[in-house]
Amino acid sequence: MVNILSDIRQPIAEAWKQYERLMEQSLRADNKLQQEVLRYVGARRGKQLRPLLVLLSAQLCNPVTDKTLRSAVALELLHTASLVHDDVVDSSDTRRGAAAVHVKWNNKVAVLIGDYMLAKVIGLTAEVRNIRILEIVANLGKSLSSGEMVQLHVGQSMWIDEERYFQVIEQKTAQLFQACAEAGAESAGCTPRQRAALRDYGRFLGICFQIKDDIFDYSDLEEIGKPTMSDLQDGKVTLPLIEALRRAPKDEAEEIRMKGEQLVADGYSPEDRKRVLEEIKAFVIRFHGDEYAVQRMLEYKKQATEALSVFRDCDEKKSLTSLLDYAINRVQ
């Protein structure tokens, strides 16, 4: 998968080097503790699909500009800051296989370093000097916060329907990918038609990416970077379980709901907890909730592919198509 991403980056290889230099500069601070935390966060930024999307979207239309690079860094920092803050809100102990910032240090440090990165986002966006990109970044910040609030609210009742599920992932994931594609297009002076197409592509790509993440929860693959069934244990009900509950007989569905609530309330011994998790996973598979989620993901993949049809065939378009394939075929 690493080689696949390297191939996808190939058309913007030089711009990617410039992006990495600017990101490194943006993760510097005079304060010793701030620098230590930023270095820790910077070493765990994952695959960086979002800045990749910014740069490819820009170069699909015109050459990458300084505005593109600053937009890419700003959006990646905004995403990273939101994860640091979300880990505090969700009491998540790990992030990408390592201790979350609030665990390695404390909640105060995590909140403050997230705030510091958000201040960097404001500075970078101001340097772009483009009111539309400023609006994209600002609206994304509001959307990420609103999505987390909606998720907290639905978490009080735990059980949501498909409509509410898509409302959450629209605000927390789809809008992020959409903003990256749109900011890239805007930074390179794409036409209104091209910007609209890339905005749609980014949105559908983000939905595919999140559904794939939720399918992982019911997978047995060892390569997955998070424990299976972790969402349910955190009180987050996702598409595979939502659909399985809809398809199952009422009494079976009610029994699974009761067991899910007890899981979240920590109402089982470790042995019983493991048994119930396996039972719920088997329930989802028996009623084809995982297959339904794959079907919905492929529907959004088709829409993302259609959005790219307005562009001529070129290396950048090929990379965006490959990025879509990567999002739905990845094992992490």
C-alpha positions as CSV (number, residue, x, y, z in Angstrom):
1,M,0.0,0.0,0.0
2,V,2.9,2.4,0.6
3,N,4.1,1.8,-2.9
4,I,0.6,2.5,-4.2
5,L,0.6,5.9,-2.5
6,S,4.1,6.6,-3.8
7,D,2.8,6.0,-7.3
8,I,-0.2,8.2,-6.7
9,R,2.1,11.0,-5.6
10,Q,4.3,10.7,-8.7
11,P,2.7,13.5,-10.8
12,I,3.1,16.0,-8.0
13,A,6.5,14.7,-6.7
14,E,8.3,18.0,-6.8
15,A,5.3,19.9,-5.3
16,W,5.2,17.2,-2.6
17,K,8.8,17.9,-1.6
18,Q,7.9,21.6,-1.3
19,Y,4.8,20.7,0.8
20,E,6.9,18.6,3.2
21,R,9.4,21.5,3.7
22,L,6.6,23.9,4.4
23,M,4.9,21.5,6.8
24,E,8.2,21.0,8.7
25,Q,8.5,24.8,9.0
26,S,5.0,25.0,10.3
27,L,5.6,22.4,13.0
28,R,8.3,24.5,14.7
29,A,7.9,26.5,17.9
30,D,10.2,28.5,20.2
31,N,8.9,26.9,23.3
32,K,10.7,23.7,24.2
33,L,7.6,21.7,25.3
34,Q,5.6,22.9,22.3
35,Q,8.4,21.8,20.0
36,E,8.6,18.4,21.7
37,V,4.9,17.8,21.3
38,L,4.8,19.1,17.7
39,R,7.7,16.8,16.8
40,Y,5.7,13.9,18.3
41,V,2.6,14.8,16.4
42,G,4.5,15.5,13.2
43,A,6.0,12.0,13.2
44,R,2.6,10.4,13.4
45,R,0.7,12.2,10.6
46,G,-0.3,9.0,8.8
47,K,-0.6,8.8,5.1
48,Q,-1.4,12.5,4.5
49,L,-4.1,11.8,2.0
50,R,-5.7,15.2,2.5
51,P,-2.7,17.3,1.3
52,L,-2.2,14.8,-1.5
53,L,-5.8,15.5,-2.6
54,V,-5.1,19.3,-2.5
55,L,-2.0,19.1,-4.7
56,L,-3.5,16.6,-7.2
57,S,-6.7,18.6,-7.5
58,A,-4.8,21.8,-8.2
59,Q,-2.4,20.3,-10.8
60,L,-5.3,18.6,-12.5
61,C,-6.2,22.1,-13.8
62,N,-3.0,24.2,-13.6
63,P,0.5,24.1,-12.0
64,V,0.7,24.0,-8.3
65,T,1.1,27.5,-6.7
66,D,2.4,28.8,-3.4
67,K,-1.3,29.2,-2.5
68,T,-1.8,25.5,-3.1
69,L,1.1,24.6,-0.8
70,R,-0.1,26.8,2.0
71,S,-3.7,25.6,1.6
72,A,-2.4,21.9,1.8
73,V,-0.5,22.6,5.0
74,A,-3.3,24.6,6.6
75,L,-5.9,21.9,5.9
76,E,-3.6,19.1,7.2
77,L,-2.9,21.1,10.4
78,L,-6.6,21.7,10.9
79,H,-7.3,18.0,10.5
80,T,-4.4,17.1,12.9
81,A,-5.5,19.6,15.5
82,S,-9.1,18.2,15.3
83,L,-7.8,14.7,16.0
84,V,-5.8,15.9,19.0
85,H,-8.8,17.6,20.4
86,D,-11.1,14.7,19.5
87,D,-8.9,12.2,21.4
88,V,-9.4,14.3,24.5
89,V,-13.2,14.5,24.0
90,D,-13.5,10.8,23.3
91,S,-10.9,9.7,25.9
92,S,-9.1,7.7,23.2
93,D,-5.8,6.3,24.5
94,T,-4.1,5.8,21.2
95,R,-3.7,7.4,17.8
96,R,-2.2,5.6,14.9
97,G,-0.7,2.9,17.1
98,A,0.9,5.3,19.6
99,A,-0.2,7.0,22.8
100,A,-2.5,10.0,22.2
101,V,-1.1,13.4,23.1
102,H,-3.3,13.7,26.1
103,V,-2.1,10.3,27.4
104,K,1.6,11.0,26.8
105,W,1.4,14.4,28.4
106,N,-2.0,15.5,29.7
107,N,-5.3,17.1,28.6
108,K,-4.1,20.7,29.1
109,V,-1.1,20.1,26.8
110,A,-3.3,18.4,24.2
111,V,-5.8,21.2,24.1
112,L,-3.2,23.9,24.0
113,I,-1.1,22.2,21.2
114,G,-4.3,21.8,19.2
115,D,-5.0,25.5,19.7
116,Y,-1.5,26.3,18.6
117,M,-1.9,24.4,15.4
118,L,-5.2,26.1,14.8
119,A,-3.4,29.5,15.1
120,K,-0.9,28.3,12.5
121,V,-3.9,27.4,10.3
122,I,-5.2,31.0,10.6
123,G,-1.7,32.4,9.7
124,L,-1.2,30.2,6.7
125,T,-4.7,30.9,5.4
126,A,-4.2,34.6,5.8
127,E,-1.0,34.3,3.7
128,V,-2.9,32.7,0.9
129,R,-4.9,36.0,0.5
130,N,-7.9,34.3,-1.2
131,I,-11.3,35.0,0.4
132,R,-12.8,31.8,-1.1
133,I,-10.0,29.6,0.4
134,L,-10.5,31.4,3.7
135,E,-14.2,30.5,3.6
136,I,-13.4,26.9,2.8
137,V,-11.1,26.5,5.8
138,A,-13.4,28.4,8.1
139,N,-16.5,26.4,7.1
140,L,-14.5,23.1,7.5
141,G,-13.5,24.1,11.0
142,K,-17.2,24.7,11.9
143,S,-18.2,21.4,10.2
144,L,-15.7,19.3,12.1
145,S,-16.8,20.8,15.4
146,S,-20.5,20.4,14.5
147,G,-19.9,16.8,13.5
148,E,-18.3,16.0,16.8
149,M,-21.2,17.7,18.7
150,V,-23.7,15.7,16.7
151,Q,-21.8,12.5,17.4
152,L,-21.7,13.3,21.1
153,H,-25.5,14.0,21.0
154,V,-26.4,10.8,19.2
155,G,-24.0,8.9,21.5
156,Q,-26.4,9.7,24.4
157,S,-29.0,7.4,22.8
158,M,-26.4,5.3,20.9
159,W,-28.8,3.8,18.4
160,I,-29.1,5.9,15.2
161,D,-30.6,5.3,11.8
162,E,-28.9,5.4,8.4
163,E,-29.9,9.0,7.8
164,R,-28.3,10.2,11.0
165,Y,-25.2,8.1,10.3
166,F,-24.6,9.8,7.0
167,Q,-25.2,13.2,8.6
168,V,-22.3,12.5,11.0
169,I,-19.9,11.3,8.3
170,E,-20.8,14.2,6.0
171,Q,-19.7,16.7,8.6
172,K,-16.7,14.8,10.0
173,T,-15.1,13.1,6.9
174,A,-16.9,14.0,3.6
175,Q,-16.6,17.8,4.3
176,L,-12.9,17.4,5.0
177,F,-12.1,15.7,1.7
178,Q,-14.4,18.0,-0.1
179,A,-12.6,21.1,1.3
180,C,-9.2,19.7,0.3
181,A,-10.3,19.1,-3.3
182,E,-12.1,22.4,-3.6
183,A,-9.2,24.4,-2.0
184,G,-6.8,22.8,-4.4
185,A,-8.9,23.7,-7.3
186,E,-9.4,27.3,-6.1
187,S,-5.7,27.8,-5.5
188,A,-4.8,26.8,-9.0
189,G,-7.5,29.0,-10.7
190,C,-9.7,26.1,-12.0
191,T,-12.9,27.0,-13.8
192,P,-16.2,27.0,-11.8
193,R,-17.2,23.7,-13.6
194,Q,-13.9,22.1,-12.6
195,R,-14.1,23.3,-9.0
196,A,-17.7,21.9,-8.7
197,A,-16.5,18.5,-10.2
198,L,-13.6,18.3,-7.8
199,R,-15.8,19.4,-4.8
200,D,-18.2,16.5,-5.6
201,Y,-15.3,14.1,-6.1
202,G,-13.8,15.0,-2.7
203,R,-17.1,14.6,-1.0
204,F,-17.8,11.2,-2.4
205,L,-14.2,10.1,-1.8
206,G,-14.6,11.1,1.9
207,I,-17.8,9.1,2.2
208,C,-16.1,6.0,0.7
209,F,-13.2,6.4,3.0
210,Q,-15.3,6.6,6.2
211,I,-17.6,3.6,5.2
212,K,-14.4,1.6,4.6
213,D,-13.2,2.5,8.1
214,D,-16.5,1.4,9.5
215,I,-16.4,-1.9,7.6
216,F,-13.0,-2.5,9.2
217,D,-14.7,-2.8,12.6
218,Y,-16.2,-6.1,11.5
219,S,-13.1,-7.4,9.8
220,D,-10.6,-10.0,11.0
221,L,-7.6,-8.5,9.1
222,E,-4.6,-8.2,11.4
223,E,-3.2,-5.2,9.4
224,I,-6.0,-2.9,10.6
225,G,-4.6,-0.1,12.7
226,K,-7.3,-0.1,15.3
227,P,-8.9,-2.9,17.4
228,T,-12.0,-4.4,15.7
229,M,-15.3,-3.5,17.2
230,S,-13.7,-0.4,18.7
231,D,-16.5,2.0,17.5
232,L,-19.2,-0.1,19.1
233,Q,-17.3,-0.2,22.4
234,D,-17.1,3.6,22.2
235,G,-20.8,3.8,21.8
236,K,-20.7,4.6,18.0
237,V,-23.0,2.5,15.9
238,T,-22.0,2.5,12.2
239,L,-23.6,1.4,8.9
240,P,-22.9,-2.4,9.0
241,L,-24.7,-2.8,12.4
242,I,-27.4,-0.3,11.5
243,E,-28.4,-2.3,8.5
244,A,-28.1,-5.7,10.2
245,L,-30.4,-4.4,13.0
246,R,-32.9,-3.2,10.3
247,R,-32.9,-6.6,8.6
248,A,-33.0,-8.8,11.7
249,P,-36.2,-10.0,13.4
250,K,-37.3,-7.6,16.1
251,D,-36.6,-9.8,19.0
252,E,-33.0,-10.6,17.8
253,A,-32.4,-6.9,17.1
254,E,-33.6,-5.9,20.6
255,E,-31.3,-8.5,22.2
256,I,-28.3,-7.1,20.3
257,R,-29.2,-3.6,21.3
258,M,-29.3,-4.6,24.9
259,K,-26.0,-6.3,24.7
260,G,-24.5,-3.3,22.9
261,E,-25.6,-1.0,25.7
262,Q,-24.1,-3.2,28.3
263,L,-20.8,-3.2,26.4
264,V,-20.7,0.6,26.4
265,A,-21.7,0.7,30.1
266,D,-18.8,-1.8,30.8
267,G,-21.3,-4.3,32.2
268,Y,-19.4,-7.4,31.3
269,S,-16.4,-9.3,32.6
270,P,-13.5,-9.4,30.2
271,E,-14.4,-13.0,29.1
272,D,-18.0,-12.1,28.6
273,R,-17.1,-8.9,26.8
274,K,-15.0,-10.8,24.2
275,R,-17.8,-13.4,23.7
276,V,-20.5,-10.6,23.2
277,L,-18.3,-8.7,20.7
278,E,-17.9,-11.9,18.7
279,E,-21.6,-12.5,18.9
280,I,-22.4,-9.0,17.6
281,K,-19.8,-9.4,14.8
282,A,-21.4,-12.7,13.8
283,F,-24.9,-11.0,13.9
284,V,-23.7,-8.3,11.5
285,I,-22.3,-10.9,9.1
286,R,-25.3,-13.2,9.3
287,F,-27.7,-10.3,8.3
288,H,-25.2,-9.1,5.7
289,G,-24.7,-5.6,7.2
290,D,-21.1,-5.6,6.1
291,E,-22.1,-6.5,2.5
292,Y,-24.7,-3.7,2.5
293,A,-22.0,-1.2,3.6
294,V,-19.7,-2.4,0.7
295,Q,-22.6,-1.9,-1.7
296,R,-23.2,1.7,-0.5
297,M,-19.5,2.4,-0.7
298,L,-19.3,1.3,-4.3
299,E,-22.3,3.5,-5.1
300,Y,-20.4,6.5,-3.9
301,K,-17.3,5.3,-5.7
302,K,-19.3,5.4,-9.0
303,Q,-20.4,8.9,-8.3
304,A,-16.9,10.0,-7.5
305,T,-15.7,8.5,-10.8
306,E,-18.4,10.2,-12.7
307,A,-17.4,13.6,-11.2
308,L,-13.9,13.2,-12.7
309,S,-15.4,12.6,-16.2
310,V,-15.3,16.4,-16.9
311,F,-11.5,16.3,-17.0
312,R,-9.2,15.1,-19.8
313,D,-7.2,11.9,-19.3
314,C,-3.9,12.7,-17.7
315,D,-1.5,11.5,-15.0
316,E,-3.2,13.6,-12.3
317,K,-6.7,12.2,-13.2
318,K,-5.2,8.7,-13.1
319,S,-3.8,9.4,-9.7
320,L,-7.2,10.7,-8.4
321,T,-8.8,7.5,-9.7
322,S,-6.1,5.4,-8.1
323,L,-6.7,7.3,-4.8
324,L,-10.3,6.4,-4.9
325,D,-9.4,2.7,-5.5
326,Y,-6.9,2.9,-2.6
327,A,-9.6,4.3,-0.3
328,I,-11.9,1.3,-0.8
329,N,-9.3,-1.4,-1.2
330,R,-6.9,-0.5,1.6
331,V,-6.4,-2.8,4.6
332,Q,-5.5,0.0,7.1
